[in-house]
Amino acid sequence: TYSALISACEKGDQWETAVALFEELQRRRMKPDVITYSAVISACAKGGQWEKALALFEELQRRPLEPDIITYTALISACEASGRLSEARALFFDAHSRGLLRNLHSVPGVLDLHELRLPVSRMAVRVALDDRLGRASLEGRFGVSWGTSKGDFVIIPGRGKHSEDGV
């Protein structure tokens, strides 16, 4: 399938081939699903093509498809790697508002990163620390207060099946 081919290109750091396959799929009037979009977005992210990744994401949103956490992880990674932290932060908030980060803050004052991949975990820590240090007010937007009081703040690291090195 095209999704499998595009995923193979992503794993082989061949973002240009992944995009060419994606365009061929569309020329043949086949409709890409969210898995195919996520694969080509991830390929672009790995190739440092954050603008192309965001353009593909915008295209996905114009279709009757819902991006998933894999899509957001690739986008956040692409933006973060290129220094586009405000875009990465906006994508993080969007993923949260869609319910894709529901276990992140189930206990007040606790940031649980167990189910998150590294790029999303890094952004979660940035967001929580900015709020905690009073650099940004996230209540209302993020739906939780990390608390700027002097109380404890716990970060549970997410090492395991989703970590980059598998440890």
N, C-alpha and C positions, 0 to 999 in steps of 0.2 A: 504494500500500500504506500501511498504518498507519505502518510504520517511516519511510517517506519523508515522510509528513505530520508526524509527530512531530519528525523531523530538521529539517524546514523551520521548525517552531515554535521549536525550539532556536536555530536560526540567526537567527530574527527576534525573539529575546528574549521569547517568548510561553510561558513555563513553564506558566501556568494552562491554556492551550489544549492544550498537550502532555499534561498530566496528564488533562484531560477526554477527549482522544482515546484515551489509554491505558486509561482506565476503560471507555470505550465498547467498545473492542476486547475487553476481558474480559467485559463484559456480553453480548456476542455469542458468548460461549463460544469465542473464538479464543484460541489459546495464543501469547503473546508469546515471541519468541526473544531471545537475548542482545543482538542488534543493537537491537531495540525497547527493551529495558530500558536499554541504554546510552544511547540517544537521549533517553529521558524523564529518566533520571538526569542527563544532561548539561544538559538544559533546566532542571531544578531547580537544578543547580549554578550555572548562569549567572544564574539568578533569585535567587540568595542563599538558596535553600531547602535548606540542608544537612540539616536534620532529615528532610524529605521524601525527599531523595536517599538518605539512609541507610536509611529505612524501605523504599524500593523495592529497595535492595540486599539487605536482609534477606529480602524477599519472593522475589527472584531466587534466593537461596541455598537457599530451601525447595523450589525446583523442580529438576528434573534438568538444570540448565543450569550452565555454567562461566563465570564472569565473565572478561572479557578485559582487556587493558591499557587499552583505551578506557574501560571501566567504571571501573577504578581511577583513571585520570587524572582523570575527572570528579569522582569522590568526593574524591580528595586535594585537588583544586582547591577544591571546595565547603567542605571542612573548613578548609583553610588560609585561605581568604578570610574566613571567619567567626571566625578566631582559635582554632579547635579543633585545635591542633597535636598534641595527644596522640592524637586520633582519626585525623588525617592520618598520623601516624607508624605507628600500628597498621595502617592500610590499606596503607602502604608495605611493612611487614614481611609482611603477608598476601600481597601481590602477589609479593614476592620468594620466599616459601615455595612459591608455586604455579609458580615457574619463569618468571614473566613479565618478570623483570629479569636474565636470565642473562648478558648481556654487560657488566653494570655494573662488575664487578670481576674481570675475567679475569686481570689481572696484579697481584700484591701491591703495595700502595702507590699504585695508579692507580685513579682514579674516572673511568670513561668514560661521558660523558653523550650521546654521539652519537645514540643511538636513542630518547632520551626526550623527551617534551614538557616544557614549562617547569615545570608544577606538580610533576611527579615528579622532575625534575632538582633543583629547589630542596630538596625533601625529602631526596633522596639526599645532597646537600651538607650539609644540617643533621645528618643521621644520621652521616655520615662524620666531620664536624668534631667533633661531640659525643664520638664514640669516640676520635678522635685527641687531643682535649684532655683525655681521661680523665673526662669528665662522665657518661659512660654506658658500661657494658660491653655490647657487642653481640655478642661472640663467643658461639657457641652459638645465639643467637637469629637472628643475621644470617648466620651460617655463614662469616664472613670477619673477619679482624682488619685494621683499617686501620692498626694499629700505633701505639702511643703512644710509640715510640722517637723519637729525634731524626733519623731517616732522612728521605729525600725523600718527599714526598707530592705526587702530580701529579693535577690535575683537567683532563680533556680536555673542553672545552666542547662542547655539542651544537648548534652553529649549523648550519642547513641545512634540509633538507626538512621536519623536524618542528618547527622553531622557529616561534614565534608570528608573526613578520613574514616568514617564508619566505626570509630572507637566509642 
